[in-house]
Amino acid sequence: MTVFDRFRLNKKRALISGGSRGLGRAIAQALAEAGADLVLTGRDLATLQKAKEELSALGRAVDILQADLVSSEGTEAMCREVLARHGPIDILVNNVGGRRENIEFLEQSTADWQRLMDLNLTSCFICCREFGKPMVERGWGRIINIASMCGQIVGRNISGRHYETAKAAMVGLTRCLGADWATRGVTVNAIAPGGFLTDANFRWFRERPELKQQFEAVIPMGRLGNPEEIGPLAVYLASDASSYMTGAYLLIDGGFTLW
């Protein structure tokens, strides 16, 4: 077996939440190119169908499921349906989430806080529990939690601290499960992206045109990342190439957190 063979994902099935756009879509592309079949979930049926059409051209099986993980009930229902219709899942990518709302902390209602924490953290907890159990029972699995550099820093000139809180907790969960399942054949790692040129960030830039220039000015590389740049890291963590890595928190931020 060559070193490149260790990155192959043939005969593996990967579930990517929020997999039809942005970083999730880029990760789906990379995993499919490495040989994995896919199950993609997302809120918008049109983008799911578009992703399925594009990714199926790679010769992989691609299934889609419209689901909104903003509530515990919605996440649990998605897990049950995926396991019943498309299981087993070998690779879980917990990608769904986002700041979504720029709410000043002192003005944020408890209901808004809970809703956004459920989206960014509780959905990850539920998916790790539901898909992790059969992985542990089979003795093999890969879980990749898409955290954020905001899991260790506080975003500048922006509100909505639910996001930083949830992503920091996601890193903690990753470490705990990595330790708990280290002898069970299941690795749990986190990718912590910095600023990328995704639709969600373009929305922030439209609302605040100065934000992109301010952001790039404090990145040592001087630019935001392109979504496809996250794909190779996801393939590494999903494959046997990373068999001795678990509980890790891997920054991919153009050096933003160096300063």
DOSESE-679659 format. One record per residue: residue number from 1; x, y, z of N, C-alpha, C in turn. Coordinates in pm, 1 decimal. Example, Ala and Ser with C-alpha at 12.3 -4.5 7.8 and 13.67 -1.06 7.14 Angstrom:
2
1	1319.0	-569.0	780.0	1230.0	-450.0	780.0	1320.0	-330.0	780.0 .
2	1285.0	-225.0	708.0	1367.0	-106.0	714.0	1290.0	3.0	787.0 .
This chain:
259
1	84.5	-120.2	0.0	0.0	0.0	0.0	87.6	124.8	0.0 .
2	62.6	214.7	-92.9	138.2	338.5	-99.3	75.3	442.2	-6.0 .
3	147.4	551.8	15.7	95.1	657.3	101.0	-33.9	714.2	43.3 .
4	-43.7	722.3	-89.6	-165.9	775.8	-149.8	-284.2	682.5	-129.4 .
5	-258.7	550.9	-124.8	-366.9	455.1	-100.8	-431.1	476.8	35.2 .
6	-354.6	524.9	129.5	-408.0	545.6	264.4	-511.4	657.5	270.1 .
7	-514.9	740.0	166.5	-611.9	849.0	160.5	-740.4	809.0	86.7 .
8	-743.0	690.1	29.0	-860.0	648.4	-47.3	-977.4	617.9	45.7 .
9	-1097.2	650.7	-1.4	-1219.4	631.9	77.9	-1318.6	539.2	7.4 .
10	-1269.4	454.7	-79.1	-1356.3	361.1	-149.3	-1433.3	273.9	-50.4 .
11	-1559.6	250.3	-83.0	-1649.9	166.9	-2.5	-1685.1	229.6	132.2 .
12	-1659.5	358.7	146.8	-1700.9	431.9	265.8	-1817.2	524.0	229.4 .
13	-1905.7	545.3	327.2	-2017.7	637.9	307.0	-2004.4	751.2	406.5 .
14	-2013.2	873.2	355.6	-1995.9	992.5	438.4	-2124.4	1073.3	443.6 .
15	-2160.6	1116.7	562.3	-2271.6	1210.1	581.6	-2213.5	1347.4	611.1 .
16	-2254.4	1446.6	532.3	-2212.1	1584.4	555.1	-2336.1	1668.2	580.3 .
17	-2350.8	1719.6	701.8	-2462.8	1810.1	729.3	-2429.0	1947.3	673.5 .
18	-2529.1	2012.4	618.3	-2502.6	2139.0	549.5	-2408.3	2117.5	432.4 .
19	-2427.8	2007.6	360.4	-2331.6	1965.7	259.4	-2359.0	2014.0	118.7 .
20	-2455.8	2100.6	99.5	-2490.5	2140.6	-36.6	-2431.9	2274.1	-78.4 .
21	-2366.5	2343.9	13.9	-2309.1	2474.2	-19.5	-2192.8	2503.8	74.0 .
22	-2114.8	2605.4	38.3	-2007.9	2651.9	124.5	-1901.7	2548.0	152.8 .
23	-1850.3	2548.4	274.0	-1744.9	2454.9	311.7	-1793.7	2311.1	308.1 .
24	-1920.6	2289.4	342.4	-1975.6	2154.4	336.1	-1974.3	2098.9	195.4 .
25	-2007.6	2182.9	99.4	-2006.6	2140.1	-41.7	-1864.2	2108.6	-87.1 .
26	-1768.5	2189.7	-45.6	-1629.1	2165.6	-82.3	-1578.3	2035.6	-19.8 .
27	-1617.2	2009.3	103.6	-1577.5	1884.7	169.3	-1641.6	1765.5	99.6 .
28	-1769.0	1778.0	62.0	-1836.6	1670.5	-10.2	-1764.2	1639.2	-140.4 .
29	-1723.4	1742.0	-212.1	-1650.9	1723.9	-338.1	-1521.4	1645.4	-314.2 .
30	-1447.2	1685.2	-212.7	-1319.3	1621.0	-185.0	-1336.9	1475.6	-143.9 .
31	-1433.9	1447.8	-58.3	-1456.1	1309.9	-13.6	-1500.1	1221.8	-130.0 .
32	-1585.1	1275.6	-216.9	-1628.7	1198.4	-333.6	-1512.4	1170.9	-427.5 .
33	-1427.4	1269.1	-449.8	-1311.3	1248.9	-536.5	-1217.1	1143.8	-479.0 .
34	-1216.1	1130.7	-345.8	-1132.9	1029.3	-280.6	-1198.8	891.7	-280.1 .
35	-1324.9	883.3	-325.1	-1389.3	753.9	-340.7	-1511.7	728.5	-256.8 .
36	-1551.2	822.2	-172.1	-1663.1	799.1	-80.8	-1797.6	822.4	-148.6 .
37	-1896.7	743.1	-109.9	-2035.8	772.8	-140.5	-2085.5	875.1	-38.4 .
38	-2190.1	949.3	-74.3	-2229.2	1064.6	6.0	-2376.0	1062.5	44.8 .
39	-2401.9	1116.2	162.9	-2536.7	1156.3	203.6	-2524.7	1302.0	246.2 .
40	-2601.3	1388.7	181.0	-2595.8	1531.8	209.8	-2727.2	1577.2	271.0 .
41	-2720.3	1656.5	377.1	-2840.2	1717.2	433.1	-2827.9	1868.3	425.2 .
42	-2942.3	1935.2	421.5	-2943.7	2080.5	417.3	-3086.4	2130.7	420.4 .
43	-3100.1	2260.7	438.9	-3233.6	2319.4	447.4	-3297.6	2339.8	311.3 .
44	-3216.5	2369.4	211.5	-3268.4	2412.5	81.9	-3265.2	2296.7	-18.1 .
45	-3381.7	2255.4	-64.4	-3389.9	2140.6	-154.1	-3324.3	2168.9	-288.5 .
46	-3337.0	2290.8	-336.8	-3280.7	2323.4	-468.6	-3128.4	2308.8	-468.9 .
47	-3061.9	2358.3	-366.2	-2915.5	2345.8	-362.9	-2873.4	2201.7	-338.9 .
48	-2953.1	2125.9	-264.7	-2923.9	1983.3	-246.5	-2931.5	1909.2	-380.1 .
49	-3035.5	1937.6	-455.7	-3051.5	1870.9	-585.2	-2938.9	1909.2	-680.8 .
50	-2898.7	2034.7	-677.1	-2788.1	2079.9	-761.9	-2658.0	2009.1	-722.9 .
51	-2632.3	1999.5	-592.6	-2511.9	1930.2	-546.3	-2515.2	1783.0	-585.1 .
52	-2630.3	1720.7	-574.2	-2641.3	1579.2	-611.4	-2609.3	1559.7	-758.8 .
53	-2664.5	1645.4	-841.6	-2639.7	1633.8	-985.7	-2491.0	1648.9	-1016.7 .
54	-2427.5	1747.2	-957.9	-2286.4	1772.8	-984.9	-2196.8	1661.9	-931.4 .
55	-2224.2	1616.3	-810.1	-2137.4	1516.5	-746.5	-2159.1	1376.7	-803.2 .
56	-2278.5	1348.5	-848.4	-2304.7	1217.5	-909.1	-2221.1	1196.5	-1033.9 .
57	-2181.8	1305.6	-1098.5	-2098.7	1295.6	-1218.6	-1962.2	1235.2	-1188.5 .
58	-1924.6	1230.6	-1060.5	-1797.1	1171.0	-1021.3	-1805.9	1019.0	-1011.3 .
59	-1925.7	965.1	-1032.1	-1942.8	821.1	-1026.6	-1970.7	766.0	-888.6 .
60	-2004.6	852.3	-794.9	-2036.4	808.6	-658.2	-2187.1	811.9	-635.7 .
61	-2231.6	729.5	-541.5	-2371.5	735.5	-500.0	-2389.6	860.2	-414.2 .
62	-2490.3	939.3	-445.6	-2516.7	1062.4	-371.4	-2664.4	1065.1	-334.3 .
63	-2692.1	1062.2	-205.2	-2829.0	1073.7	-155.0	-2843.5	1206.5	-82.9 .
64	-2962.0	1263.2	-86.7	-2986.8	1391.8	-22.9	-3108.1	1381.6	67.7 .
65	-3108.7	1464.9	170.3	-3220.7	1469.6	263.2	-3238.7	1613.2	310.3 .
66	-3354.7	1669.2	283.6	-3384.5	1804.2	329.9	-3413.6	1799.3	479.3 .
67	-3339.3	1876.6	556.1	-3357.3	1875.7	701.0	-3301.4	2004.0	758.9 .
68	-3368.6	2055.9	861.7	-3322.4	2174.9	931.8	-3283.1	2132.5	1073.1 .
69	-3156.2	2151.0	1106.7	-3104.8	2103.2	1234.6	-3106.9	2210.4	1342.4 .
70	-3193.8	2307.7	1327.5	-3201.1	2415.8	1424.3	-3271.6	2371.4	1552.2 .
71	-3337.6	2255.5	1552.0	-3402.6	2203.6	1672.1	-3355.1	2061.8	1698.9 .
72	-3359.4	2022.3	1825.6	-3320.5	1886.3	1863.1	-3408.9	1784.3	1793.9 .
73	-3537.0	1814.6	1785.4	-3630.0	1721.0	1722.7	-3597.6	1702.1	1575.7 .
74	-3564.7	1811.5	1507.0	-3529.8	1802.4	1366.7	-3402.4	1723.6	1344.0 .
75	-3304.5	1742.0	1430.6	-3178.4	1669.1	1417.8	-3198.9	1520.8	1443.8 .
76	-3273.2	1487.7	1546.7	-3297.4	1346.7	1577.7	-3375.2	1278.6	1466.1 .
77	-3471.7	1348.7	1408.2	-3548.1	1291.6	1297.0	-3457.7	1266.3	1177.1 .
78	-3366.9	1358.9	1148.3	-3272.6	1340.1	1038.5	-3185.6	1217.5	1061.6 .
79	-3134.3	1203.4	1182.1	-3048.2	1088.4	1213.8	-3122.4	957.1	1193.4 .
80	-3244.6	951.2	1241.4	-3322.7	827.0	1226.9	-3344.8	794.8	1080.2 .
81	-3379.5	895.6	1001.1	-3408.4	870.6	860.4	-3283.2	829.5	784.2 .
82	-3171.3	894.4	811.8	-3047.4	858.6	743.2	-3006.5	716.0	777.0 .
83	-3012.4	679.7	902.7	-2972.2	544.6	941.8	-3066.0	439.2	882.1 .
84	-3194.4	471.3	874.2	-3290.7	376.0	819.9	-3277.9	360.3	669.2 .
85	-3251.1	471.4	599.2	-3251.8	468.1	452.9	-3114.0	458.6	389.7 .
86	-3011.8	512.7	459.3	-2881.4	526.1	394.7	-2765.3	471.9	477.8 .
87	-2794.6	413.6	593.0	-2686.9	362.8	678.0	-2623.6	239.5	618.8 .
88	-2506.9	196.8	673.6	-2433.7	261.7	782.5	-2352.6	381.5	733.0 .
89	-2323.5	470.7	825.4	-2241.3	587.8	795.9	-2102.0	562.9	853.3 .
90	-2001.4	572.1	768.8	-1863.0	550.1	810.5	-1793.0	678.9	850.8 .
91	-1830.6	788.8	785.0	-1765.9	918.5	805.9	-1875.3	1022.0	832.8 .
92	-1868.3	1088.6	945.2	-1964.5	1192.4	980.9	-1893.9	1326.3	982.2 .
93	-1946.3	1421.0	905.5	-1893.8	1557.7	905.2	-2002.8	1649.7	959.2 .
94	-1983.1	1697.2	1080.3	-2078.0	1789.4	1142.9	-2042.3	1931.0	1100.6 .
95	-2100.0	1972.0	989.4	-2065.5	2100.4	929.0	-2172.1	2206.5	948.8 .
96	-2296.5	2167.2	971.9	-2404.3	2265.2	977.4	-2381.1	2362.8	1092.3 .
97	-2420.1	2487.0	1070.2	-2405.4	2588.5	1174.4	-2381.6	2724.7	1113.7 .
98	-2348.3	2818.7	1198.6	-2320.5	2953.9	1151.7	-2366.7	3057.6	1252.0 .
99	-2313.0	3177.0	1237.7	-2353.1	3284.8	1328.7	-2497.0	3326.2	1301.7 .
100	-2531.9	3333.8	1174.6	-2666.9	3363.7	1125.6	-2719.1	3499.2	1170.0 .
101	-2710.1	3532.9	1296.5	-2768.0	3658.0	1345.1	-2666.1	3735.6	1425.7 .
102	-2658.3	3863.3	1398.3	-2562.9	3951.4	1465.6	-2636.1	4022.4	1579.6 .
103	-2667.1	3946.6	1683.8	-2747.8	3998.2	1794.3	-2656.3	4043.4	1908.1 .
104	-2671.8	4166.5	1951.9	-2596.5	4216.2	2066.4	-2628.5	4129.5	2188.9 .
105	-2524.6	4090.8	2262.3	-2541.5	3996.7	2373.2	-2648.0	4041.5	2472.8 .
106	-2646.1	4167.6	2511.6	-2740.6	4215.6	2612.3	-2883.9	4220.9	2561.3 .
107	-2900.3	4209.4	2430.9	-3034.3	4213.9	2371.8	-3082.1	4075.9	2325.9 .
108	-2998.3	3975.7	2341.8	-3032.5	3842.7	2292.5	-3125.9	3772.7	2390.3 .
109	-3238.8	3725.9	2338.2	-3334.1	3656.5	2423.5	-3285.5	3515.5	2453.0 .
110	-3338.3	3458.2	2558.0	-3303.5	3320.3	2591.7	-3345.1	3226.0	2479.6 .
111	-3458.9	3253.7	2418.3	-3506.6	3167.7	2309.8	-3412.5	3173.3	2190.1 .
112	-3364.9	3293.6	2155.7	-3269.6	3305.8	2045.0	-3138.7	3235.1	2078.0 .
113	-3090.4	3254.1	2199.1	-2967.4	3187.2	2242.9	-2981.0	3035.7	2229.7 .
114	-3090.7	2981.7	2279.4	-3109.6	2837.3	2276.2	-3119.8	2785.8	2133.4 .
115	-3192.0	2858.1	2049.8	-3209.1	2817.1	1910.8	-3074.5	2811.8	1837.3 .
116	-2993.0	2912.4	1856.9	-2864.7	2918.1	1787.2	-2762.3	2822.7	1848.1 .
117	-2769.3	2799.7	1977.9	-2683.2	2698.9	2039.3	-2723.6	2558.9	1993.2 .
118	-2852.6	2535.7	1976.7	-2898.0	2406.1	1924.9	-2844.0	2383.0	1784.1 .
119	-2846.3	2487.4	1702.2	-2795.5	2475.0	1566.0	-2646.5	2442.6	1565.0 .
120	-2568.4	2514.9	1642.8	-2423.5	2505.6	1635.2	-2361.8	2399.6	1725.0 .
121	-2430.6	2359.9	1830.5	-2371.0	2266.1	1926.0	-2456.1	2141.8	1948.4 .
122	-2583.5	2160.9	1980.2	-2666.8	2045.4	2012.0	-2680.8	1952.7	1892.6 .
123	-2687.4	2007.9	1771.4	-2695.3	1922.9	1653.0	-2572.0	1833.9	1642.1 .
124	-2456.0	1887.3	1676.4	-2331.5	1809.7	1674.0	-2336.2	1698.8	1778.9 .
125	-2378.9	1732.4	1899.2	-2392.4	1633.0	2006.3	-2483.0	1517.4	1964.3 .
126	-2599.6	1550.9	1909.0	-2695.2	1446.8	1871.0	-2638.4	1359.2	1759.8 .
127	-2578.6	1420.9	1658.1	-2523.9	1342.2	1547.1	-2408.9	1253.6	1593.5 .
128	-2323.2	1305.0	1680.6	-2214.8	1221.6	1733.9	-2270.9	1102.7	1810.5 .
129	-2375.7	1125.2	1886.4	-2436.7	1015.8	1963.5	-2502.2	913.5	1872.4 .
130	-2582.9	960.4	1777.7	-2661.8	868.3	1696.8	-2576.6	792.8	1594.9 .
131	-2482.6	861.6	1532.7	-2399.1	793.6	1433.0	-2274.2	732.8	1495.9 .
132	-2232.9	787.1	1609.9	-2115.7	732.8	1677.1	-2139.7	596.3	1738.1 .
133	-2259.3	570.7	1786.8	-2288.1	441.8	1850.9	-2263.6	325.0	1756.0 .
134	-2322.6	324.0	1635.4	-2292.6	212.5	1544.8	-2147.4	209.7	1498.9 .
135	-2080.7	324.6	1491.8	-1937.7	324.2	1458.8	-1859.0	249.8	1566.7 .
136	-1886.4	281.2	1691.3	-1818.2	214.4	1802.1	-1847.2	65.1	1800.3 .
137	-1971.7	29.7	1771.5	-2008.6	-111.6	1767.4	-1935.9	-185.1	1654.6 .
138	-1914.0	-117.7	1540.2	-1843.8	-179.6	1428.0	-1692.9	-174.8	1445.0 .
139	-1643.8	-85.2	1530.5	-1500.9	-73.1	1554.2	-1427.4	10.6	1451.7 .
140	-1499.8	95.9	1377.6	-1434.8	187.8	1283.1	-1527.3	304.2	1254.0 .
141	-1469.8	422.0	1252.3	-1547.1	539.8	1216.5	-1461.3	663.9	1220.7 .
142	-1505.5	764.2	1149.1	-1437.5	893.3	1146.6	-1541.6	1002.9	1167.1 .
143	-1520.5	1085.0	1268.5	-1607.2	1199.9	1294.0	-1522.8	1326.0	1281.1 .
144	-1570.1	1418.5	1199.1	-1501.7	1546.0	1175.8	-1599.3	1657.3	1213.1 .
145	-1567.8	1730.8	1317.2	-1651.5	1842.2	1359.5	-1594.0	1972.1	1302.9 .
146	-1677.1	2045.5	1230.5	-1632.3	2172.5	1174.0	-1656.7	2280.2	1279.0 .
147	-1550.3	2312.7	1349.7	-1556.0	2414.0	1454.1	-1527.7	2550.2	1390.9 .
148	-1439.7	2626.9	1448.9	-1405.0	2759.4	1396.4	-1285.4	2810.2	1474.4 .
149	-1208.7	2897.8	1411.0	-1105.0	2964.3	1489.2	-1167.2	3044.3	1603.2 .
150	-1297.4	3076.1	1590.1	-1369.0	3146.0	1697.0	-1392.6	3057.1	1818.2 .
151	-1350.9	2930.2	1808.1	-1350.9	2845.4	1926.6	-1240.7	2881.5	2023.9 .
152	-1141.9	2961.8	1979.1	-1033.7	3002.2	2068.5	-1010.2	3152.2	2070.5 .
153	-1075.8	3225.7	1980.1	-1063.4	3371.4	1981.1	-1202.9	3432.9	1979.5 .
154	-1208.1	3561.5	2001.5	-1333.6	3636.0	1994.5	-1332.2	3719.7	1867.4 .
155	-1435.5	3704.2	1784.9	-1444.6	3781.6	1662.1	-1449.5	3931.4	1689.9 .
156	-1382.5	4008.2	1604.3	-1376.2	4153.1	1623.3	-1496.2	4222.0	1558.5 .
157	-1543.3	4325.6	1624.9	-1644.3	4415.7	1567.4	-1769.7	4340.8	1521.7 .
158	-1809.7	4240.6	1597.4	-1929.8	4165.4	1561.3	-1994.9	4114.4	1689.1 .
159	-2124.1	4098.7	1685.7	-2196.7	4050.0	1803.1	-2240.5	3906.6	1778.7 .
160	-2324.4	3857.4	1868.4	-2373.1	3720.7	1854.6	-2276.9	3622.0	1917.0 .
161	-2250.3	3632.4	2042.9	-2149.4	3550.2	2108.1	-2193.3	3406.4	2130.8 .
162	-2315.1	3374.6	2088.6	-2356.2	3234.2	2085.5	-2260.6	3152.4	2000.5 .
163	-2206.2	3212.1	1895.2	-2122.6	3138.9	1800.2	-1989.5	3099.4	1863.4 .
164	-1919.1	3196.8	1923.0	-1793.1	3165.2	1989.6	-1813.3	3061.7	2099.6 .
165	-1919.4	3077.0	2175.8	-1946.5	2985.4	2286.1	-1969.8	2843.9	2235.5 .
166	-2053.0	2831.1	2132.3	-2084.1	2698.8	2078.6	-1961.3	2632.0	2017.7 .
167	-1880.1	2707.8	1944.6	-1764.2	2648.3	1879.0	-1657.7	2607.8	1980.2 .
168	-1641.1	2683.5	2087.4	-1549.2	2643.2	2193.2	-1596.8	2513.8	2258.3 .
169	-1727.5	2503.7	2280.0	-1782.9	2381.5	2338.9	-1769.7	2263.6	2243.0 .
170	-1781.8	2288.0	2111.9	-1763.9	2180.5	2014.2	-1622.4	2123.6	2020.5 .
171	-1524.9	2211.3	2039.0	-1387.0	2164.4	2053.6	-1374.2	2078.0	2178.7 .
172	-1436.3	2120.2	2288.0	-1434.2	2040.0	2409.7	-1497.7	1904.1	2390.0 .
173	-1609.8	1900.4	2319.5	-1676.3	1773.9	2290.7	-1587.2	1684.7	2205.4 .
174	-1520.2	1744.1	2106.9	-1430.3	1667.9	2020.9	-1321.4	1600.2	2102.9 .
175	-1262.0	1672.5	2194.7	-1155.4	1616.5	2277.6	-1207.7	1505.1	2367.2 .
176	-1325.6	1527.4	2424.9	-1383.0	1425.4	2515.0	-1410.7	1296.1	2439.6 .
177	-1477.4	1306.4	2324.2	-1510.9	1185.8	2248.9	-1385.2	1121.4	2191.2 .
178	-1287.8	1203.4	2151.2	-1162.1	1148.1	2103.3	-1096.7	1060.7	2208.7 .
179	-1099.6	1106.1	2333.4	-1042.9	1027.9	2443.3	-1128.0	904.4	2473.5 .
180	-1258.3	922.4	2478.9	-1347.5	812.0	2516.1	-1343.6	697.9	2415.9 .
181	-1328.5	731.1	2287.2	-1336.8	628.7	2182.8	-1200.9	593.7	2122.1 .
182	-1093.7	637.0	2187.0	-960.0	619.2	2130.2	-923.4	472.2	2109.5 .
183	-975.4	384.3	2193.2	-944.5	241.1	2178.1	-1055.4	165.2	2106.7 .
184	-1151.6	237.9	2051.2	-1269.1	173.2	1991.0	-1269.6	181.6	1839.5 .
185	-1162.5	231.8	1780.5	-1153.9	239.1	1634.9	-1219.9	359.9	1572.7 .
186	-1266.2	452.3	1655.9	-1336.0	571.8	1605.8	-1253.4	694.3	1643.4 .
187	-1214.6	772.7	1544.4	-1143.5	896.9	1572.3	-1238.7	1014.9	1560.3 .
188	-1214.5	1114.5	1644.2	-1297.5	1234.5	1647.0	-1203.8	1354.5	1646.9 .
189	-1210.6	1432.3	1541.3	-1123.1	1548.3	1526.3	-1204.1	1669.9	1482.1 .
190	-1145.9	1786.7	1501.4	-1213.9	1910.9	1464.2	-1127.9	1990.5	1367.2 .
191	-1192.0	2044.8	1265.3	-1130.2	2142.4	1176.4	-1180.4	2279.8	1219.4 .
192	-1088.6	2373.9	1232.8	-1124.1	2508.8	1276.1	-1093.0	2608.0	1164.4 .
193	-1189.3	2633.6	1076.9	-1164.7	2728.3	967.7	-1156.8	2872.1	1017.2 .
194	-1077.0	2950.5	946.4	-1080.8	3094.7	963.1	-1177.5	3153.2	862.1 .
195	-1141.9	3264.8	802.6	-1230.6	3328.2	705.9	-1218.6	3265.8	568.2 .
196	-1330.9	3224.7	513.4	-1335.3	3166.2	379.7	-1436.9	3242.0	294.5 .
197	-1418.8	3233.4	164.7	-1508.0	3301.8	70.7	-1631.4	3215.7	46.0 .
198	-1718.2	3208.5	146.1	-1842.9	3134.2	136.7	-1959.7	3230.8	118.6 .
199	-2074.4	3175.5	79.8	-2193.2	3259.1	62.4	-2229.2	3332.1	191.0 .
200	-2213.5	3263.5	305.0	-2248.4	3325.6	433.1	-2161.1	3447.7	459.6 .
201	-2032.1	3437.1	431.0	-1944.3	3552.4	453.1	-1968.3	3662.6	350.7 .
202	-2001.7	3624.3	227.9	-2036.0	3726.5	129.4	-2157.7	3807.2	176.2 .
203	-2249.4	3741.1	246.8	-2365.6	3812.9	300.5	-2321.0	3917.7	402.3 .
204	-2228.4	3879.4	491.3	-2177.2	3977.4	588.2	-2106.7	4091.4	516.4 .
205	-2033.6	4060.2	409.3	-1959.5	4163.9	337.2	-2054.7	4259.1	265.2 .
206	-2168.0	4206.9	218.4	-2266.7	4295.3	154.8	-2325.4	4391.0	257.4 .
207	-2351.3	4340.2	377.1	-2408.9	4423.9	481.1	-2307.6	4523.6	536.4 .
208	-2180.5	4482.2	539.4	-2074.1	4567.1	592.0	-1955.4	4559.7	495.7 .
209	-1956.0	4640.1	388.5	-1854.4	4630.6	282.9	-1711.3	4645.2	332.4 .
210	-1692.2	4716.6	442.8	-1556.5	4737.2	493.6	-1500.4	4612.4	562.8 .
211	-1586.7	4516.8	593.0	-1546.2	4403.0	674.6	-1442.9	4315.0	605.1 .
212	-1457.9	4293.2	474.0	-1364.6	4206.2	402.2	-1222.6	4262.3	407.1 .
213	-1207.9	4389.8	380.4	-1075.9	4451.3	381.8	-1016.5	4448.5	522.2 .
214	-1099.5	4473.4	622.7	-1051.5	4468.5	760.6	-1004.9	4327.6	797.0 .
215	-1079.6	4228.5	752.4	-1048.4	4089.1	780.1	-915.5	4051.1	715.8 .
216	-902.7	4082.0	587.0	-781.1	4044.0	514.9	-656.9	4114.6	568.6 .
217	-675.1	4231.9	624.7	-561.6	4309.0	674.7	-494.9	4244.0	795.1 .
218	-566.2	4156.3	865.1	-509.4	4092.4	984.4	-481.8	3943.5	962.1 .
219	-485.4	3899.6	837.1	-448.5	3762.6	803.0	-306.2	3765.0	747.4 .
220	-212.9	3692.3	806.3	-76.4	3694.8	754.8	-66.6	3664.1	606.2 .
221	-147.7	3574.3	553.8	-144.8	3543.8	411.1	-209.0	3653.9	326.9 .
222	-279.6	3745.5	390.9	-335.2	3859.8	320.0	-459.3	3832.2	239.1 .
223	-523.7	3718.9	261.6	-643.5	3685.2	184.1	-731.3	3590.1	264.0 .
224	-856.3	3579.0	220.9	-947.5	3478.2	273.5	-926.8	3347.9	198.1 .
225	-965.9	3238.5	259.2	-948.4	3108.5	196.9	-1053.2	3078.9	92.1 .
226	-1016.9	2998.2	-6.5	-1113.5	2945.2	-101.8	-1169.3	2814.5	-46.5 .
227	-1299.6	2789.7	-59.1	-1358.6	2670.2	1.4	-1287.7	2540.0	-32.9 .
228	-1239.1	2526.0	-157.3	-1176.4	2399.4	-195.3	-1047.7	2372.4	-117.7 .
229	-994.7	2474.8	-50.2	-870.9	2454.6	26.1	-892.6	2374.7	153.7 .
230	-1017.2	2358.3	196.4	-1044.3	2279.5	316.2	-1058.3	2130.6	284.5 .
231	-1085.2	2097.8	157.6	-1113.6	1960.2	118.9	-1003.4	1860.9	150.7 .
232	-877.5	1887.9	115.8	-771.9	1791.2	143.6	-756.2	1758.5	292.0 .
233	-776.4	1857.5	378.9	-767.7	1832.0	522.1	-878.9	1738.2	567.4 .
234	-999.0	1757.2	513.0	-1110.8	1668.2	546.8	-1084.0	1526.4	499.1 .
235	-1027.5	1510.4	379.5	-994.4	1376.6	329.5	-894.5	1309.3	422.6 .
236	-793.6	1382.0	465.7	-694.8	1326.4	558.6	-761.7	1274.3	685.2 .
237	-847.8	1355.1	746.4	-911.3	1314.7	871.4	-1012.8	1202.7	852.1 .
238	-1067.7	1191.2	731.6	-1167.5	1087.4	704.0	-1104.3	953.0	670.1 .
239	-976.1	953.5	642.6	-910.9	834.9	587.8	-821.7	766.4	689.4 .
240	-764.9	652.7	647.8	-670.2	580.7	732.1	-537.3	654.4	744.4 .
241	-516.9	756.5	663.3	-393.4	834.4	674.4	-381.7	901.4	810.6 .
242	-495.2	927.7	874.9	-495.9	995.4	1005.8	-524.2	898.1	1119.8 .
243	-489.3	772.8	1102.7	-528.8	669.4	1199.4	-472.7	690.6	1339.4 .
244	-364.5	769.6	1353.7	-305.6	792.6	1486.1	-338.2	932.3	1538.4 .
245	-442.6	992.0	1486.3	-481.8	1126.4	1530.4	-624.7	1124.2	1580.4 .
246	-645.2	1170.2	1701.8	-781.4	1185.2	1753.5	-783.1	1295.0	1858.7 .
247	-896.3	1360.3	1870.8	-910.7	1470.1	1965.2	-838.1	1596.3	1923.5 .
248	-796.7	1603.9	1797.4	-717.9	1718.6	1750.7	-807.5	1834.1	1707.2 .
249	-750.0	1953.1	1713.8	-816.6	2077.7	1675.3	-724.8	2145.4	1575.6 .
250	-758.9	2136.5	1446.8	-668.3	2177.9	1340.4	-714.2	2309.4	1279.0 .
251	-634.9	2412.7	1298.9	-665.3	2544.0	1243.1	-628.8	2549.6	1095.4 .
252	-715.5	2610.5	1016.2	-686.6	2639.0	876.9	-739.5	2780.3	851.1 .
253	-652.8	2877.2	877.5	-698.2	3015.7	887.8	-604.5	3117.5	823.0 .
254	-514.0	3071.5	736.9	-422.6	3163.6	672.6	-327.7	3232.2	768.9 .
255	-318.2	3177.6	892.1	-231.9	3235.5	994.2	-297.8	3339.6	1082.2 .
256	-430.0	3356.6	1069.4	-500.8	3463.4	1143.6	-469.0	3458.7	1291.1 .
257	-470.6	3340.5	1351.9	-453.1	3329.7	1498.0	-307.0	3337.7	1540.8 .
258	-213.7	3359.0	1448.1	-73.4	3374.3	1484.7	-46.0	3512.1	1547.0 .
259	-128.0	3609.3	1510.9	-105.7	3746.0	1559.2	-201.7	3779.3	1672.3 .
